[in-house]
Structures are given as C-alpha cells and as structure tokens.
C-alpha cells in the first residue's frame, strides 16, 4: 500500500509539473465573488492580518513558477551528472527521453483536469446516480493510470541509459523533492 501511495504521489507531482489549466489564470477572488454575486474584497478578503491576500500571492507565484519548482526524474538524475560521471551522450539521451515524456504528460494534463472536473460535478449533482459517478471516476482513473505509466516508462528508459554502476550509485543518493 505504501508503494502504491508513493507511486500515486509521484504521479501527482509529475502531473502538477506539466498540467496547465485555464482556471489557473483566473483571479480566484473574482471567481468566488462572481459565484456569490458580490464584488471581490480587497486587502486579504477580510481575513485577519491580510492572510487571504498573502495566500493568494503565494498561489499566484506558484502558478507563475510551478514548472520551475517541480522536479522530474530526469532532473534528479541530471542533478547528479558529475557524481555519476555521465557522458555527453548519456545526458543527451536522458534529455530527449525527458522531453518526449513531458510532451505526453502535457497532453494528458488538460484531459485529466477536465475529467476530474466532470467527476466532481457529477458527484455534487443530487440527481446523479451511483453508476454515473462511478463511470466518470473510472474515466479519470484511466487517465491517471496513463499518466503513471508514462512517468514509469520514462523512468525506466532513463535508468536503461545508465550503467549498472551508475544506477547503483544513483540509488544511494538522498533526494529532496
């Protein structure tokens, strides 16, 4: 179960590093105010000490720099390129594998966002029956599994570029995500 959780968490990290959604560009205060039929509040949304404003600034910074803050498996391997004594050829192969995986994950990102949104909407609708909820959840799970498979395929391909000694050395490294 712990391994499944780790894989799920890793896939979510991968997804977060590649997914870009239209909703990320929206002003959350304005969207909330529109849903409530009010005007957006200034100065932290009425939260004591401007905590809401600070949180919104933090979230905006995360959206603007999200990809830069996330690491993929290739980034981790390349971080240790000197220690592993990777050749230029190995670095090139790893980079190409990463770019191909990134393209696949970028294509999956909007699909996953839409399927999660659809699942959530069906779940919240009191008129939805259990079969409809399970159907949309299954569709989302299928996309998520595709994302995990893409990430694992990329990881395995990168590991195959390394010599057995380099892989053993890499496995001893402590990584902070």
SERO-480779 format. One record per residue: x, y, z of N, C-alpha, C in turn; residue in three letters. Coordinates in steps of 0.02 Angstrom, whole numbers, padded with zeros to 5 digits, always signed. Example, Ala and Ser with C-alpha at 12.3 -4.5 7.8 and 13.67 -1.06 7.14 Angstrom:
2
+00660-00284+00390+00615-00225+00390+00660-00165+00390ALA
+00642-00112+00354+00684-00053+00357+00645+00002+00394SER
// end
This chain:
177
+00042-00060+00000+00000+00000+00000+00043+00063+00000UNK
+00099+00061+00037+00143+00118+00040+00174+00132-00028UNK
+00192+00078-00065+00220+00086-00132+00169+00118-00179UNK
+00106+00095-00175+00053+00123-00216+00044+00197-00200UNK
+00046+00215-00136+00039+00285-00117+00097+00325-00145UNK
+00158+00298-00140+00217+00333-00166+00212+00344-00241UNK
+00190+00293-00277+00182+00300-00349+00128+00351-00366UNK
+00073+00348-00329+00019+00396-00340+00043+00467-00327UNK
+00079+00476-00272+00104+00542-00254+00153+00566-00307UNK
+00198+00522-00330+00246+00540-00381+00211+00561-00446UNK
+00158+00524-00463+00121+00541-00524+00086+00608-00516UNK
+00060+00622-00457+00028+00687-00445+00079+00743-00452UNK
+00139+00732-00426+00192+00782-00433+00208+00792-00507UNK
+00214+00737-00542+00228+00742-00614+00173+00779-00650UNK
+00111+00761-00634+00054+00794-00665+00056+00868-00649UNK
+00069+00886-00587+00071+00956-00568+00125+00995-00604UNK
+00179+00961-00621+00232+00996-00655+00218+01009-00728UNK
+00171+00972-00757+00158+00979-00828+00089+01007-00844UNK
+00043+01002-00799-00025+01023-00814-00032+01098-00808UNK
-00064+01126-00857-00081+01197-00855-00154+01202-00872UNK
-00191+01238-00831-00262+01243-00843-00283+01315-00851UNK
-00339+01324-00884-00365+01392-00893-00385+01422-00827UNK
-00408+01381-00781-00430+01407-00717-00373+01436-00676UNK
-00311+01414-00690-00254+01440-00654-00243+01514-00670UNK
-00266+01535-00727-00256+01605-00747-00311+01651-00719UNK
-00364+01622-00694-00419+01663-00668-00400+01694-00601UNK
-00432+01750-00586-00424+01781-00520-00471+01745-00472UNK
-00445+01708-00423-00488+01669-00379-00536+01713-00340UNK
-00515+01774-00320-00561+01818-00284-00620+01837-00328UNK
-00606+01854-00391-00660+01874-00436-00706+01816-00451UNK
-00677+01757-00460-00718+01698-00474-00763+01682-00415UNK
-00736+01686-00355-00776+01673-00295-00831+01726-00287UNK
-00812+01789-00298-00861+01843-00292-00917+01835-00343UNK
-00899+01817-00404-00950+01808-00455-00998+01751-00436UNK
-00971+01698-00408-01013+01642-00387-01060+01663-00330UNK
-01036+01708-00289-01076+01731-00233-01121+01791-00250UNK
-01110+01820-00310-01149+01878-00331-01128+01941-00294UNK
-01064+01945-00275-01038+02003-00239-00978+02030-00276UNK
-00949+02084-00249-00888+02112-00276-00828+02082-00239UNK
-00772+02071-00273-00714+02045-00238-00691+02093-00184UNK
-00670+02065-00129-00646+02106-00073-00572+02120-00083UNK
-00550+02176-00059-00479+02194-00062-00449+02184+00007UNK
-00382+02185+00009-00348+02182+00074-00353+02115+00107UNK
-00350+02060+00070-00348+01995+00100-00415+01963+00108UNK
-00466+01988+00074-00531+01955+00076-00563+01957+00144UNK
-00543+02004+00186-00574+02011+00251-00543+01966+00304UNK
-00491+01928+00286-00459+01885+00335-00412+01927+00378UNK
-00408+01911+00441-00366+01948+00488-00294+01949+00464UNK
-00263+02007+00468-00193+02013+00452-00177+02005+00378UNK
-00226+02008+00335-00214+02001+00264-00190+01931+00244UNK
-00207+01881+00284-00185+01812+00269-00211+01788+00202UNK
-00273+01806+00185-00300+01786+00121-00260+01815+00063UNK
-00241+01879+00070-00202+01911+00018-00133+01878+00011UNK
-00103+01862+00068-00038+01828+00066-00044+01760+00032UNK
-00098+01724+00048-00108+01658+00018-00118+01665-00057UNK
-00156+01715-00078-00169+01724-00149-00103+01742-00185UNK
-00061+01783-00154+00003+01799-00185+00047+01737-00191UNK
+00045+01696-00139+00083+01633-00140+00058+01587-00196UNK
-00008+01581-00202-00037+01538-00254-00020+01565-00323UNK
-00023+01631-00332-00006+01661-00397+00067+01646-00414UNK
+00111+01653-00365+00182+01639-00377+00192+01565-00396UNK
+00154+01521-00364+00159+01450-00381+00136+01437-00452UNK
+00082+01471-00473+00057+01462-00542+00109+01488-00592UNK
+00140+01545-00577+00187+01575-00623+00252+01536-00627UNK
+00271+01503-00573+00335+01469-00570+00328+01395-00557UNK
+00268+01368-00566+00254+01299-00548+00301+01249-00580UNK
+00313+01253-00644+00356+01205-00678+00427+01210-00652UNK
+00450+01269-00638+00519+01278-00616+00529+01248-00546UNK
+00478+01246-00506+00484+01221-00438+00477+01146-00434UNK
+00450+01114-00486+00440+01042-00486+00499+01008-00520UNK
+00517+00950-00493+00570+00912-00523+00542+00847-00551UNK
+00567+00829-00609+00552+00764-00637+00609+00717-00623UNK
+00601+00653-00640+00653+00604-00628+00717+00622-00666UNK
+00710+00645-00727+00768+00664-00766+00807+00720-00732UNK
+00771+00768-00703+00803+00823-00667+00845+00796-00609UNK
+00818+00747-00574+00853+00717-00518+00917+00683-00542UNK
+00911+00643-00595+00970+00607-00622+01022+00657-00645UNK
+01001+00708-00682+01048+00756-00708+01079+00799-00653UNK
+01045+00805-00598+01072+00842-00540+01136+00808-00516UNK
+01141+00743-00525+01199+00705-00503+01245+00686-00562UNK
+01240+00722-00617+01278+00704-00677+01354+00702-00664UNK
+01379+00749-00624+01451+00749-00610+01470+00690-00567UNK
+01432+00677-00514+01446+00621-00470+01443+00554-00507UNK
+01394+00549-00553+01385+00487-00591+01432+00482-00651UNK
+01466+00538-00665+01511+00542-00723+01474+00524-00788UNK
+01416+00557-00797+01377+00545-00858+01414+00574-00918UNK
+01413+00537-00972+01443+00562-01034+01395+00611-01068UNK
+01421+00648-01116+01378+00694-01153+01323+00655-01189UNK
+01340+00596-01214+01291+00555-01248+01235+00534-01200UNK
+01253+00514-01139+01202+00495-01090+01158+00554-01072UNK
+01188+00612-01063+01149+00672-01046+01100+00688-01102UNK
+01123+00682-01165+01080+00695-01222+01021+00647-01225UNK
+01035+00582-01214+00982+00532-01214+00931+00545-01159UNK
+00955+00560-01099+00910+00573-01043+00867+00634-01057UNK
+00897+00685-01086+00860+00746-01102+00806+00732-01154UNK
+00822+00693-01205+00772+00676-01256+00715+00634-01228UNK
+00731+00587-01185+00680+00546-01152+00634+00591-01111UNK
+00664+00636-01074+00625+00682-01032+00579+00726-01074UNK
+00604+00752-01130+00564+00795-01172+00505+00757-01202UNK
+00516+00695-01222+00461+00655-01250+00408+00641-01197UNK
+00430+00624-01137+00383+00611-01082+00345+00674-01063UNK
+00381+00730-01063+00349+00794-01046+00294+00810-01096UNK
+00307+00798-01159+00256+00812-01210+00194+00770-01198UNK
+00204+00705-01184+00147+00661-01171+00108+00684-01110UNK
+00144+00704-01058+00111+00725-00996+00075+00791-01005UNK
+00103+00835-01046+00069+00899-01060+00004+00887-01096UNK
+00002+00837-01139-00060+00820-01174-00111+00790-01126UNK
-00088+00753-01077-00134+00722-01028-00161+00772-00977UNK
-00123+00824-00963-00142+00872-00911-00212+00900-00919UNK
-00227+00932-00975-00294+00960-00983-00349+00906-00982UNK
-00334+00848-01009-00384+00794-01008-00399+00773-00936UNK
-00345+00768-00896-00355+00749-00826-00394+00803-00788UNK
-00378+00865-00802-00414+00920-00769-00488+00917-00786UNK
-00503+00908-00850-00573+00905-00872-00609+00845-00842UNK
-00575+00788-00839-00609+00728-00812-00620+00734-00737UNK
-00572+00764-00702-00582+00774-00630-00639+00823-00617UNK
-00642+00875-00658-00697+00924-00651-00764+00890-00665UNK
-00767+00849-00717-00829+00814-00733-00849+00767-00678UNK
-00801+00731-00650-00815+00685-00595-00842+00723-00535UNK
-00811+00778-00520-00832+00819-00463-00903+00845-00473UNK
-00916+00870-00533-00983+00897-00548-01037+00842-00543UNK
-01023+00784-00569-01071+00729-00566-01082+00708-00493UNK
-01028+00706-00455-01033+00686-00385-01075+00736-00345UNK
-01067+00800-00359-01105+00851-00321-01177+00857-00342UNK
-01194+00832-00401-01262+00837-00426-01308+00786-00390UNK
-01357+00810-00352-01401+00764-00317-01439+00716-00363UNK
-01448+00736-00425-01485+00694-00472-01442+00637-00502UNK
-01377+00640-00491-01333+00588-00519-01341+00523-00480UNK
-01342+00469-00518-01345+00404-00484-01274+00377-00476UNK
-01269+00325-00437-01204+00296-00421-01167+00273-00484UNK
-01203+00245-00532-01172+00220-00594-01138+00277-00633UNK
-01170+00335-00636-01141+00392-00671-01078+00417-00635UNK
-01081+00418-00569-01023+00440-00531-00965+00392-00541UNK
-00979+00327-00538-00927+00277-00548-00898+00280-00619UNK
-00941+00294-00667-00918+00298-00737-00868+00355-00746UNK
-00884+00415-00722-00837+00471-00729-00774+00460-00688UNK
-00782+00430-00629-00723+00416-00588-00677+00365-00623UNK
-00707+00316-00655-00668+00265-00691-00631+00297-00750UNK
-00663+00343-00784-00631+00378-00840-00571+00418-00815UNK
-00580+00452-00758-00525+00491-00729-00468+00445-00707UNK
-00486+00389-00676-00435+00341-00654-00396+00314-00713UNK
-00429+00303-00768-00396+00278-00829-00343+00329-00853UNK
-00361+00393-00853-00314+00445-00873-00256+00449-00824UNK
-00271+00444-00760-00219+00446-00709-00171+00387-00717UNK
-00198+00328-00730-00155+00270-00741-00111+00280-00802UNK
-00137+00312-00854-00098+00327-00913-00040+00374-00895UNK
-00053+00422-00852-00001+00468-00829+00053+00430-00791UNK
+00033+00385-00746+00080+00346-00707+00122+00302-00754UNK
+00090+00270-00802+00127+00227-00849+00177+00268-00889UNK
+00159+00328-00910+00204+00371-00947+00265+00389-00905UNK
+00252+00407-00842+00306+00425-00796+00352+00365-00782UNK
+00323+00307-00772+00363+00247-00759+00404+00226-00820UNK
+00374+00232-00879+00409+00215-00941+00470+00260-00949UNK
+00460+00324-00937+00515+00373-00942+00570+00356-00891UNK
+00550+00341-00831+00598+00325-00778+00638+00263-00797UNK
+00604+00211-00822+00639+00150-00842+00686+00162-00900UNK
+00665+00203-00948+00708+00219-01005+00770+00258-00983UNK
+00761+00304-00936+00818+00342-00909+00866+00295-00872UNK
+00838+00251-00831+00881+00203-00795+00920+00159-00844UNK
+00890+00142-00901+00923+00099-00950+00982+00134-00983UNK
+00983+00201-00982+01039+00239-01010+01100+00233-00965UNK
+01089+00224-00901+01143+00221-00852+01176+00152-00852UNK
+01241+00151-00835+01274+00087-00825+01249+00059-00758UNK
+01261-00005-00747+01239-00035-00683+01272-00001-00624UNK
+01336+00018-00631+01370+00053-00577+01340+00122-00564UNK
+01324+00158-00618+01293+00224-00611+01225+00218-00578UNK
+01186+00168-00597+01121+00159-00567+01126+00143-00493UNK
+01173+00099-00475+01184+00083-00404+01204+00146-00365UNK
+01248+00186-00394+01270+00247-00361+01211+00296-00355UNK
+01170+00302-00406+01112+00346-00405+01064+00325-00349UNK
+01055+00260-00342+01008+00235-00291+01030+00248-00220UNK
+01094+00266-00210+01118+00283-00143+01108+00356-00126UNK
+01091+00396-00176+01084+00469-00166+01019+00484-00128UNK
+01024+00532-00085+00965+00558-00049+00938+00617-00087UNK
+00875+00614-00103+00843+00665-00144+00790+00700-00104UNK
+00791+00766-00107+00739+00806-00076+00696+00835-00131UNK
+00633+00813-00136+00589+00838-00190+00577+00913-00186UNK
// end
